[in-house]
Amino acid sequence: MTSSRKGEDCVPEGDRGYRVGVDIGGTFTDIVVLDEKSGDLSLYKTPSTPRDFWFGVEAGIRKVSDSMDRVSMIVHGTTVGLNAFLMRRGEKAGLITTRGFRDIYDIGRHNRESMYDLRYRKPEPLVPREHRLEVTERLDARGNVVTPLDEDEVRACVRKFKAEGVRSIAVCLIHSYANAAHEDRIGEILAEEYPEATVSLSHDVAREWREYERTSTVAINAYIRPIVDRYLSNMETQLERQGYMHRLFICQSSGGVSSVEVTKLSPVSTLMSGPAGGAVGTAQVSGLEKIPRAIGFDMGGTSTDVCVSIDGNVLIRTEYKIERHPLLVPMVDVQSIGAGGGSIAWVDSVGALNVGPQSAGAEPGPVCYDKGGTEVTTTDANLVLGRLNPDYFLGGEMAVRPDLSAKRLDEKVAGPLKLDRTAAAAGILRVVNTKMAYAVRAVTVERGLSPREFALVAFGGAGPMHACDVAAELEIPTVLVPVAPGQFSALGMLYSDIRHDFAWTFLTKTREVDRATLDERFDSLAKRAGEVLEQEDVPREKRRFVRSADMRYVGQEWSVNVPFGEEAGDTDWQANLESRFHELHKRNYGHSAPEEPTEIVNLRLTAVGLVVNPRLRELARGGAGPEAQALKGTRKVYFPSLGWNERTPIYERERLLAGNKLAGPAVVEEPGSTTVVPPGWTATVSAYGNMLIRKNG
């Protein structure tokens, strides 16, 4: 789908109509519609449909289809590629590599988790050995041709792939990051001899050294690419039928967005797109509330994702692992654990209570859904303890049965543990809260950051219900529950700029390279980036290019990403670059060695197409006490520090005004989420409708 109005389709100027964010989770599909003129939000949450995710999207889109002609931008976070990878339902893939190197994908690295596990098994390659073929060619580390490419062998590979029914092919040659000529030629031959095949070239996906990681990255890309391609093509077609005629954007793992055309070439960059939307939203809402340091805490139905934002910048990693498979793709630094509303509680063989990582998912879901689920989940425990309103689940659109939850809780947990029902349900919450606290520590304490200096931004359908308990365990003084917490990842996507990341391995000692050589490399990356932004119709005045370099001390293995100064004619650029490196190294690892020589490993360039941030509507001002109509009533709710509170006030969030204060214990309900304010905490509604919950004293 192409734009008919250059420059307007991909970078909305604001006040034009509606922006729509779509986030597909393991349990629910969230859709946010933002009116660019008024700042009003329309929120939709519908059960995900794993058999065909489009049906869940369609159910939400149908609710806004009457005004589809006014929609200026749709941003979609997709888990299709991730699900294909996790469930091993990708395309039959093949790999072409340099002769003698096809077993790199099996050998991997010596450093691994569970070093002393005698039963350890390496991750199963996505491309089996019989589909990893070799060709004669060789480059040295500087990109010089040692052995020319044997094109006849490439054609022989094509014939074998055709015979085996391999339709998605990855190409990863040794040192192709330094010279892509041989990979490009193989791509040309494949296009000539096997045009119906999908081809992924490693230098297009990850132009970096470390052949195992690069092979793994391009193999995953080839494995999921046809699946994602078909899904996105179908979604474009369906949206056109609904009346949407602009460009569809896909959220990337880096927190930026990209057009469908570009995403289809490198779908590996979408694997963590859902959590990335929440991370961008965390940075935006914390900045809006003048909070410099924030921890994003996204507890959904299947998992909890935790990230960090400092001064409006989300922390990014350039190397990642998913199920022990390495990736050379920029991703938001997210810690994910199997703890969500659908996480299953179970008692093990020694009588210990566990929660997750298994999840009931959307189908059959928790016991209370009455869809055939038999395993007790976190949602069932919250329902039994009165924290969830059975008559207001999904705003009353979905009926749930607490009686079924109570019955199964007695059978599956309380009975085996010889506890009463309340203690068993409270134990489930205590276990899941502790697991989530560990995830927060992983992105803070393990990176030299103190969680006590941060605010916890809680979102997801279940996040605001557990946030204060997690914050208390970590001594975090403030919890921020944003507007639309149940659909916050979808909302965060609407704040994302268009973004593309480019890298080029260039190993050199910092003091032995001249600035002109580096600028030449950066200019080459910028040229390629400009072509991509041009393809997406990003006006030149909206383009930004950010340079950085991966650096390390000579002799080190791993590197630190350092911003690269733009100052032309800076005679002290090497000293300034090293100074920034020493500072970042000390912040990350607690020490630095300014007397040691440094080297540059990779050059990186981030190309950005600026998108005008939408404006949220400010709330009407109220007094400290909520209006009478905001109080829905009271009910019996269990709090660990208080026991059962017979008359806990229940508030309707939509009726709260700026300045309202709610002293705990209290519960705030809205269609997509429920916020629990424990005793000893007070919630204050901000001008933009966000709730700031602070511990008293």
C-alpha positions in Angstrom: 0.0 0.0 0.0 1.6 3.3 -1.0 0.9 6.9 -0.1 -1.0 9.1 -2.5 -0.1 12.3 -0.5 3.6 12.4 -0.1 4.9 13.4 3.4 1.5 13.4 5.0 0.7 9.7 5.3 3.7 8.7 7.3 4.2 11.8 9.5 0.9 13.1 10.8 1.0 16.8 11.5 -1.7 16.6 14.3 -5.3 17.9 14.4 -6.2 15.9 11.3 -8.3 13.0 12.6 -7.7 9.9 14.5 -4.6 7.8 15.3 -5.1 4.1 16.1 -2.8 1.8 18.1 -3.3 -1.9 18.0 -1.5 -4.3 20.3 -2.0 -8.0 20.2 -1.2 -9.8 23.4 -1.4 -13.4 24.4 -4.7 -13.0 26.1 -6.3 -9.7 24.8 -6.1 -7.5 21.8 -5.9 -3.8 22.8 -7.0 -0.9 20.5 -6.7 2.8 21.3 -8.2 5.5 19.2 -6.9 9.0 19.9 -8.6 12.1 18.6 -5.8 14.4 17.5 -7.9 17.5 17.9 -9.5 17.0 21.3 -7.1 14.6 22.8 -10.0 12.2 23.7 -9.3 8.5 23.9 -11.5 5.6 22.9 -10.4 2.3 24.3 -11.2 -1.2 23.2 -10.1 -4.6 24.6 -11.2 -7.8 23.0 -10.0 -11.4 23.5 -7.1 -12.4 21.2 -7.8 -15.1 18.7 -4.7 -17.3 18.4 -6.0 -19.3 15.5 -6.1 -16.1 13.4 -5.1 -12.9 15.1 -6.9 -10.8 12.5 -10.3 -11.8 13.9 -9.4 -10.2 17.2 -8.1 -7.0 15.5 -11.2 -6.9 13.3 -13.5 -7.1 16.3 -11.9 -3.9 17.7 -11.5 -2.1 14.3 -15.2 -2.7 13.6 -16.0 -0.5 16.6 -14.3 2.5 14.9 -15.0 1.6 11.2 -17.7 4.3 10.9 -15.0 6.9 11.2 -12.2 5.0 9.4 -12.0 7.7 6.7 -10.7 10.1 9.3 -8.0 7.8 10.6 -4.6 9.3 9.7 -2.3 6.7 11.1 -2.5 3.1 12.4 0.4 1.6 14.4 0.3 -2.1 15.1 2.4 -4.2 17.5 2.4 -7.7 16.3 3.4 -11.0 18.1 2.9 -13.1 14.9 6.7 -13.5 14.3 7.4 -14.1 18.0 4.6 -16.7 18.2 5.9 -18.5 15.0 9.4 -18.6 16.6 8.3 -19.7 20.1 5.9 -22.4 18.8 8.3 -23.5 16.0 5.7 -22.9 13.3 7.8 -20.9 10.9 8.7 -21.6 7.3 11.0 -24.4 6.2 14.2 -22.5 5.9 17.6 -23.0 4.3 21.0 -21.4 4.8 23.9 -20.7 2.4 27.2 -20.1 4.1 31.0 -20.2 3.4 32.5 -23.6 2.9 33.6 -25.1 6.2 31.3 -22.9 8.3 27.9 -24.5 8.2 28.3 -26.0 11.7 28.8 -22.7 13.4 25.1 -22.6 13.9 25.3 -25.8 15.9 28.6 -25.1 17.8 27.4 -21.8 19.2 29.4 -20.2 22.1 31.0 -21.8 25.1 29.5 -19.2 27.5 26.0 -20.5 28.4 23.4 -20.5 31.1 23.4 -23.4 33.6 27.1 -24.0 33.3 27.0 -27.0 35.7 23.8 -28.6 34.3 24.9 -32.0 33.2 21.7 -32.4 31.1 22.1 -29.1 29.3 21.1 -29.1 25.7 22.0 -26.4 23.2 19.1 -24.6 21.5 17.8 -26.5 18.5 18.8 -24.7 15.3 15.8 -23.4 13.2 17.6 -24.6 10.1 18.5 -28.3 10.2 22.0 -29.4 9.1 20.7 -30.9 5.9 19.4 -27.5 4.8 22.6 -25.7 5.6 24.6 -25.6 2.4 28.1 -24.4 1.7 29.6 -22.5 -1.3 33.3 -21.9 -2.1 34.2 -18.2 -1.4 36.2 -16.4 1.2 36.9 -12.8 2.4 39.3 -11.7 5.0 38.4 -9.6 8.0 39.0 -6.4 6.1 36.7 -7.4 3.2 39.4 -8.4 0.7 38.6 -11.3 -1.6 40.7 -14.3 -0.7 38.7 -16.8 -2.8 36.2 -15.8 -5.5 32.6 -16.9 -5.3 31.8 -20.1 -7.2 28.5 -19.2 -8.8 27.9 -22.7 -10.1 27.9 -24.0 -6.5 25.2 -21.4 -5.7 23.1 -22.6 -8.5 23.5 -26.2 -7.2 22.3 -25.0 -3.8 19.2 -23.5 -5.5 18.4 -26.9 -7.2 18.7 -28.7 -3.9 16.5 -26.2 -2.1 13.8 -26.5 -4.8 13.9 -30.3 -4.5 13.6 -30.1 -0.7 10.8 -27.6 -0.8 12.8 -24.9 1.0 11.2 -21.6 0.2 12.9 -19.2 2.6 16.7 -18.9 2.4 19.2 -17.1 4.6 22.6 -16.2 3.3 25.4 -15.6 5.8 29.0 -15.5 4.6 32.1 -15.1 6.8 33.2 -11.4 7.0 30.3 -10.2 4.8 29.9 -7.3 7.2 33.1 -5.9 5.7 32.3 -6.6 2.1 28.8 -7.5 1.0 29.6 -8.2 -2.7 29.4 -12.0 -2.5 26.2 -12.0 -0.5 24.7 -9.5 -3.0 25.7 -11.7 -5.9 24.1 -14.8 -4.2 20.9 -12.8 -3.8 20.9 -11.9 -7.5 21.4 -15.6 -8.5 18.5 -16.6 -6.1 16.3 -14.0 -7.6 17.1 -15.3 -11.1 16.9 -19.0 -10.4 14.3 -19.2 -7.6 12.1 -16.0 -7.8 9.4 -17.4 -5.6 11.7 -17.9 -2.7 12.1 -15.4 0.1 15.8 -14.4 0.6 17.4 -12.8 3.7 21.0 -11.5 3.4 22.9 -11.2 6.7 24.4 -7.8 5.9 20.9 -6.4 5.3 19.7 -7.8 8.6 22.7 -7.3 10.9 26.0 -6.0 9.4 28.0 -6.9 12.4 30.8 -9.3 13.3 30.4 -12.5 15.4 29.4 -15.1 12.9 27.4 -17.2 15.2 25.2 -14.4 16.4 24.8 -13.0 12.8 23.9 -16.5 11.6 21.3 -16.9 14.3 19.8 -13.5 13.6 19.4 -14.1 9.8 18.2 -17.6 10.4 15.4 -16.4 12.6 14.6 -13.7 10.1 14.3 -16.3 7.3 12.3 -18.7 9.5 9.5 -16.1 10.4 9.6 -13.9 7.3 7.0 -15.6 5.1 4.6 -15.9 8.1 4.9 -12.2 8.9 4.7 -11.3 5.3 1.4 -13.1 4.8 0.0 -11.7 8.0 0.9 -8.1 7.2 -0.3 -8.4 3.6 -3.7 -9.7 4.8 -4.0 -7.0 7.4 -3.3 -4.3 4.8 -6.0 -5.8 2.6 -8.5 -6.1 5.4 -7.9 -2.5 6.5 -8.4 -1.3 2.9 -11.7 -3.0 2.9 -12.6 -1.2 6.1 -11.9 2.1 4.4 -8.4 2.8 5.6 -6.2 4.1 2.7 -3.1 5.3 4.4 0.1 3.5 5.3 0.1 0.9 8.1 3.1 1.2 10.5 4.5 -1.7 12.6 6.1 -1.2 16.0 9.7 -2.4 16.2 11.5 -3.9 19.1 13.6 -0.7 19.4 10.5 1.4 20.2 10.3 3.0 16.8 7.8 2.2 14.0 8.4 1.2 10.5 6.3 0.8 7.3 5.0 -2.6 6.3 7.2 -2.6 3.2 10.4 -2.2 5.3 9.2 -4.5 8.1 8.6 -7.4 5.7 12.3 -7.4 4.8 13.4 -7.7 8.5 10.6 -9.0 10.6 13.1 -10.2 13.2 13.1 -6.5 14.4 9.4 -7.0 15.5 9.9 -9.8 18.0 9.5 -7.6 21.1 7.3 -4.9 19.5 4.5 -5.2 22.2 6.8 -4.5 25.2 8.5 -1.7 23.2 5.2 0.2 22.9 4.8 0.1 26.7 8.4 1.3 27.1 7.9 4.3 24.8 4.7 5.1 26.8 6.6 4.9 30.0 9.1 7.4 28.8 6.4 9.8 27.6 4.1 9.6 30.7 7.0 9.9 33.2 8.2 13.0 31.3 4.7 14.5 31.3 4.6 14.1 35.1 8.2 15.4 35.6 9.5 12.1 36.8 13.1 11.7 35.6 13.5 8.0 36.4 10.8 5.4 35.8 10.4 1.7 35.7 7.9 0.4 33.2 5.8 -2.5 34.8 3.6 -4.2 32.2 1.6 -7.1 33.7 -0.6 -8.7 31.2 -2.4 -12.0 30.9 0.6 -14.1 30.0 3.7 -12.3 31.1 5.2 -9.3 32.9 7.6 -7.0 31.0 9.8 -4.6 32.9 12.0 -1.8 31.4 13.8 1.4 32.5 13.5 5.0 31.3 16.0 7.7 32.4 15.4 11.3 31.5 12.9 10.3 28.8 15.2 7.8 27.1 14.4 4.1 27.1 17.4 1.9 27.6 18.2 -0.1 24.5 20.3 -3.3 24.0 21.9 -4.2 20.7 22.3 -7.8 21.6 19.5 -10.0 22.9 18.6 -13.6 23.4 15.2 -15.2 23.0 15.0 -18.8 24.2 18.8 -18.8 24.2 18.9 -17.9 20.5 21.1 -14.7 20.1 20.0 -11.7 18.1 21.9 -8.7 16.8 18.9 -6.4 16.7 18.4 -3.2 18.7 15.7 -3.9 21.3 14.3 -2.1 24.3 16.0 -3.5 27.4 13.1 -5.6 28.7 13.1 -8.2 31.3 10.2 -10.6 30.7 9.0 -13.3 33.1 6.1 -15.8 32.9 3.9 -14.0 35.5 0.6 -12.6 34.4 -3.1 -12.7 35.1 -3.4 -16.1 33.3 -0.3 -17.6 35.1 -1.2 -21.0 36.6 -0.8 -21.7 40.3 0.3 -25.2 41.1 1.7 -27.2 44.0 4.9 -29.2 43.3 5.9 -32.7 44.5 7.5 -31.3 47.7 4.4 -29.2 48.6 5.7 -25.8 47.5 3.4 -23.3 45.9 4.4 -22.1 42.4 2.9 -19.6 39.9 3.7 -19.8 36.2 5.5 -19.8 33.9 2.6 -21.9 32.3 -0.3 -19.7 31.4 -4.0 -20.5 30.7 -3.8 -17.9 27.9 -7.0 -16.6 26.2 -8.3 -20.1 25.4 -9.4 -21.7 27.7 -8.3 -18.9 30.0 -8.7 -18.7 33.8 -11.3 -20.9 35.5 -13.6 -18.0 36.0 -13.9 -17.5 32.2 -16.0 -20.7 32.2 -14.5 -21.8 28.9 -13.3 -25.2 30.1 -10.2 -24.0 32.0 -9.4 -26.2 35.0 -6.2 -24.6 36.4 -6.3 -21.8 39.0 -4.6 -18.6 37.9 -3.6 -15.2 39.3 -6.9 -13.7 38.0 -8.9 -16.4 39.9 -7.0 -15.5 43.1 -7.7 -11.8 42.6 -11.4 -12.5 42.0 -11.7 -14.7 45.2 -10.1 -11.9 47.3 -12.5 -9.3 46.0 -9.9 -7.3 44.2 -11.7 -7.8 40.9 -15.4 -7.0 40.3 -17.1 -10.0 38.7 -19.8 -7.7 37.3 -17.3 -5.3 35.7 -14.8 -7.5 33.9 -13.9 -5.8 30.6 -16.3 -3.1 31.6 -19.1 -5.6 32.1 -18.7 -7.0 28.5 -17.4 -10.4 29.7 -19.1 -12.5 32.3 -16.9 -14.3 34.9 -17.8 -16.8 37.6 -16.1 -16.4 41.0 -17.8 -19.5 42.3 -15.9 -21.7 39.8 -12.6 -19.9 40.8 -13.3 -20.6 44.5 -14.1 -24.3 43.9 -11.0 -25.0 41.9 -8.9 -23.0 44.3 -10.0 -25.2 47.1 -9.3 -28.4 45.1 -6.0 -27.4 43.4 -4.2 -25.2 46.0 -5.9 -24.8 49.4 -6.5 -28.5 49.9 -3.0 -29.8 49.0 -1.4 -27.0 51.1 -3.9 -27.5 54.0 -4.8 -23.8 54.0 -8.1 -22.0 54.0 -9.3 -20.4 50.7 -8.2 -16.9 51.6 -4.7 -17.9 52.7 -4.3 -19.9 49.5 -5.4 -17.0 47.2 -3.2 -14.6 49.2 -0.3 -17.0 48.8 -0.7 -17.0 45.0 -0.4 -13.2 44.9 2.6 -13.2 47.3 4.4 -15.7 45.1 3.7 -13.8 41.8 4.5 -10.4 43.4 7.9 -11.8 44.5 8.7 -13.1 41.0 7.9 -9.7 39.5 10.0 -7.9 42.1 13.0 -10.1 41.0 12.3 -8.9 37.4 12.5 -5.3 38.5 15.7 -6.0 40.3 17.2 -7.5 37.1 16.8 -4.2 35.2 17.9 -1.9 38.1 20.1 -3.5 40.8 21.9 -5.7 38.4 22.7 -2.7 36.2 23.9 -0.5 39.1 20.6 1.3 39.6 18.7 1.7 42.8 14.9 1.1 42.4 14.3 3.4 45.3 15.3 6.3 43.0 12.6 5.4 40.5 8.8 5.5 40.1 7.0 2.4 39.1 4.8 3.0 36.0 2.2 0.3 36.2 0.1 -0.8 33.2 -1.3 -3.8 31.5 -4.6 -5.4 32.5 -3.2 -6.6 35.8 -0.3 -4.2 36.5 -2.1 -1.6 38.6 -3.6 -4.3 40.8 -0.2 -5.6 41.9 2.0 -2.5 41.5 1.8 -1.2 45.1 2.7 -4.6 46.6 5.7 -4.9 44.3 6.7 -1.3 45.0 6.5 -1.9 48.7 8.8 -5.0 48.4 11.4 -2.9 46.6 10.9 0.3 48.7 9.8 2.2 45.6 8.0 5.3 47.0 5.8 6.2 44.0 3.6 4.2 41.6 2.2 5.9 38.5 -0.9 4.4 36.9 -1.3 6.1 33.5 -4.4 6.9 31.6 -5.7 3.7 29.8 -3.4 1.3 31.7 -5.1 -1.7 30.1 -4.3 -0.5 26.6 -1.2 1.5 27.5 1.2 -0.4 25.1 -1.1 0.4 22.2 -1.2 4.0 23.3 2.6 4.2 23.7 2.9 3.1 20.0 1.2 6.4 19.0 4.1 8.3 20.5 6.8 6.4 18.6 8.8 8.0 15.9 9.7 6.2 12.7 13.0 4.6 13.4 15.6 2.5 11.5 18.9 1.3 13.0 22.0 0.6 11.0 25.3 -0.8 12.1 28.7 -1.5 10.5 31.5 -3.4 12.2 34.7 -1.3 12.0 37.4 -2.6 14.4 40.1 0.0 15.0 42.0 1.6 17.9 40.4 5.0 18.8 43.7 6.8 18.7 44.8 5.3 15.3 41.8 6.3 13.1 41.2 9.7 11.6 37.9 11.5 11.8 37.5 11.6 8.0 37.5 7.8 7.8 34.8 7.5 10.4 32.7 10.2 8.8 32.9 8.4 5.5 31.5 5.3 7.1 28.8 7.2 8.8 27.9 9.0 5.6 27.6 5.6 3.9 25.1 4.5 6.6 23.3 7.8 6.4 22.9 7.4 2.6 21.3 4.0 3.1 19.1 5.3 5.9 18.0 8.3 3.8 16.9 5.9 1.0 14.7 4.0 3.5 13.1 7.2 4.9 12.6 8.4 1.3 10.7 5.2 0.6 8.5 5.9 3.5 7.8 9.5 2.3 9.4 11.1 5.4 10.0 14.8 4.5 13.7 15.9 4.8 12.9 18.4 7.5 11.5 15.6 9.6 14.6 13.4 9.4 17.2 13.1 12.1 20.4 10.9 12.1 22.0 9.9 15.4 25.5 8.6 15.4 27.1 6.3 18.0 30.0 3.8 18.4 30.4 0.6 20.3 33.6 0.9 22.3 35.7 -1.2 24.7 39.1 -1.3 26.3 41.6 -3.2 24.2 41.5 -6.8 25.2 37.9 -6.7 26.4 35.2 -8.9 24.8 32.0 -6.8 25.2 31.5 -3.2 24.4 29.6 -0.1 25.5 27.6 2.1 23.1 28.8 5.7 23.2 27.2 8.8 21.5 29.4 10.1 18.7 29.8 13.9 18.7 28.7 15.8 15.6 31.1 18.7 16.0 32.8 19.3 12.7 36.5 20.1 12.9 36.7 19.0 16.6 40.5 18.4 17.0 39.9 16.8 20.4 37.2 14.4 19.2 39.2 11.3 20.2 39.7 12.5 23.8 36.0 13.6 24.0 34.8 10.2 22.7 37.0 8.3 25.2 35.9 10.5 28.0 32.3 9.7 27.3 33.2 6.0 27.1 35.0 6.0 30.5 32.0 7.8 32.1 29.5 5.2 30.6 31.7 2.3 31.5 31.9 3.5 35.1 28.1 4.0 35.3 27.4 0.5 33.8 30.1 -1.5 35.6 31.1 0.6 38.6 34.7 1.2 37.4 36.7 2.7 34.5 40.4 2.7 33.5 41.2 6.1 31.8 44.8 5.1 31.4 44.0 2.1 29.3 43.8 2.3 25.4 40.3 1.9 23.8 39.0 0.7 20.5 36.0 1.1 18.4 34.1 -2.0 17.4 30.9 -1.0 15.6 29.6 2.2 14.1 25.9 2.8 14.6 23.4 5.2 13.0 19.8 5.6 14.0 17.6 7.2 11.4 14.5 8.9 12.8 11.4 10.3 11.1 9.8 12.6 13.6 6.2 12.2 14.4 4.2 14.9 16.1 3.3 13.7 19.5 -0.4 13.6 20.1 -1.9 15.7 22.9 -3.9 14.2 25.7 -6.9 16.0 27.1 -6.5 17.6 30.5 -9.1 16.8 33.1 -11.4 19.2 34.8 -10.2 20.4 38.2 -11.8 19.0 41.3 -11.2 19.2 45.0 -9.3 16.8 47.2 -12.4 14.7 47.8 -13.8 12.8 44.8 -17.3 13.8 43.6 -20.1 11.7 45.0 -20.8 10.1 41.5 -17.3 8.8 41.4 -18.0 6.4 44.3 -19.6 3.2 42.8 -20.1 1.7 46.3 -18.2 -0.5 48.6 -17.3 -4.2 48.8 -15.4 -6.7 50.8 -11.7 -6.8 49.7 -8.8 -8.6 51.2 -5.5 -6.8 52.0 -2.5 -8.6 53.4 -1.7 -5.9 56.0 -5.4 -5.5 57.0 -7.2 -8.8 56.3 -10.7 -8.5 55.0 -11.9 -4.9 54.8 -15.7 -5.1 54.7 -16.4 -1.7 53.2 -13.6 -0.9 50.8 -14.6 2.1 48.6 -14.8 1.4 44.9 -14.3 4.3 42.5 -15.1 4.8 38.8 -11.9 6.2 37.3 -13.7 7.9 34.5 -15.5 10.1 37.0 -12.4 11.2 38.9 -11.1 14.8 38.5 -7.7 16.4 38.6 -6.6 16.9 42.2 -8.8 14.2 43.7 -7.1 12.2 46.5 -8.0 8.6 47.4 -6.7 7.2 50.7 -6.1 3.5 50.8 -7.7 1.0 51.2 -9.5 1.7 47.9 -10.1 0.2 44.5 -10.4 2.2 41.3 -12.1 0.4 38.4 -12.1 1.1 34.6 -13.0 -1.2 31.7 -9.5 -2.3 30.9 -7.9 -2.5 34.3 -8.3 -2.3 38.1 -6.1 -0.3 40.5 -5.7 -1.4 44.1 -4.6 1.3 46.6 -3.5 -0.6 49.8 -3.7 0.8 53.3 -0.9 3.3 53.9 -0.9 4.6 50.3 -2.7 7.7 48.8 -3.6 8.2 45.1 -3.6 11.6 43.6 -5.1 12.3 40.1 -2.9 14.6 38.0 -4.0 17.2 35.4 -3.8 14.6 32.6 -5.7 11.9 34.5 -2.7 9.8 35.6 -2.8 8.5 39.1 0.2 9.0 41.3 0.1 6.6 44.3 2.5 7.4 47.1 3.3 5.6 50.3 2.3 7.7 53.3 5.0 9.1 55.5 
